[in-house]
Amino acid sequence: MNKFSASIEIIGINPFVFVPESILENLFKEAGKNKGAIPIRGVINDNPYRQTLVKYSGDWRLYINTTMLKNSPKRIGEIIELTVEYDSSDRTISAHPKLTEALKANKEALQVFENLRPSLQFEIVRYIAHLKTEESIDKNVGRAINFLLGNERFVGRDKP
């Protein structure tokens, strides 16, 4: 477990901290890579978190969302205590059966879905998988199919 203190900074609307170079090197070694998203876990101000370390504009950043740290956008400049380590646990999310069924029933939408970049496929699957009510699932599966067919926005995205 790597421990450090960092000042919360912001880029756009996203609070983040820079991870010290020595800790990055440890994470790269543990992950077996130094490119792409790196799954991590740790503790921030005594609260456990799971997150993904990403490189943006040439720098590795640990984005601090509000589930990790309450009111994080209002805490810019605050020094926080963190631990971080590589998270090798499986983060696979299976598509909800209703999404799978809807894609099978609509070959055109399925083809568009299969041609999306993997991160957008994951975003759609994750969004629907985390919905709580059957009504929300049904409504959003329909929206996802309409998005894939180019008829509406979905998960904050314009038509593919």
C-alpha positions, -999 to +999 in steps of 0.1 A: +000+000+000+014+034-011+007+063+012+009+100+003-006+135+008-018+156-021-035+189-028-068+186-046-066+204-080-092+207-107-092+204-145-125+215-161-150+204-135-131+174-124-112+174-090-080+153-090-047+148-074-013+140-089+002+107-078+039+110-069+063+095-095+077+069-072+042+056-064+033+056-101+064+034-108+052+009-081+017+009-096+031+003-132+052-026-119+022-042-101-001-036-131+025-049-156+019-018-177+024+019-179-003+028-205-041+027-205-063+028-175-050+012-143-075-001-118-066+010-082-081+009-047-071+026-015-082+049+013-089+086+011-092+105+044-100+071+061-127+061+035-121+032+011-124+037-026-120+020-060-111+041-090-091+040-122-059+059-126-057+076-161-033+097-181-047+129-194-028+157-212+005+140-205-001+135-167-013+106-146-042+118-125-063+103-098-098+118-102-116+124-069-154+120-073-180+127-047-184+091-038-147+090-028-148+124-010-179+143-001-182+177-018-149+171-036-155+199-062-157+224-033-125+212-017-099+225-043-066+232-025-074+209+004-046+185+014-058+150+017-043+117+029-044+088+005-033+053+001-033+036-033-025+002-047-031-018-078-065-035-079-063-068-097-099-078-089-123-085-118-143-055-127-162-071-155-199-060-157-223-082-176-249-067-198-284-067-183-304-095-198-330-070-211-302-051-230-289-084-244-324-094-255-331-060-271-298-060-291-306-096-303-340-084-315-326-054-334-298-065-357-291-029-368-286-017-333-265-047-325-242-040-354-237-004-343-231-015-307-205-041-318-187-013-338-186+011-309-152+016-292-150-007-262-152+022-237-185+034-250-199-002-251-188-005-214-204+029-206-238+017-219-236-017-203-225-002-169-252+025-170-280+000-175-265-026-151-266-001-122-302+009-126-325-002-097-360-004-110-375-025-138-392+007-151-358+025-153-342-005-170-370-008-196-370+029-203-332+031-207-328-001-227-353+016-252-332+048-251-300+028-257-315+011-287-327+045-301-293+060-294-276+031-314-301+037-342-291+074-343-325+087-330-315+102-296-288+111-271-279+086-244-255+087-214-247+123-223-236+114-258-248+124-292-258+099-318-230+074-327 
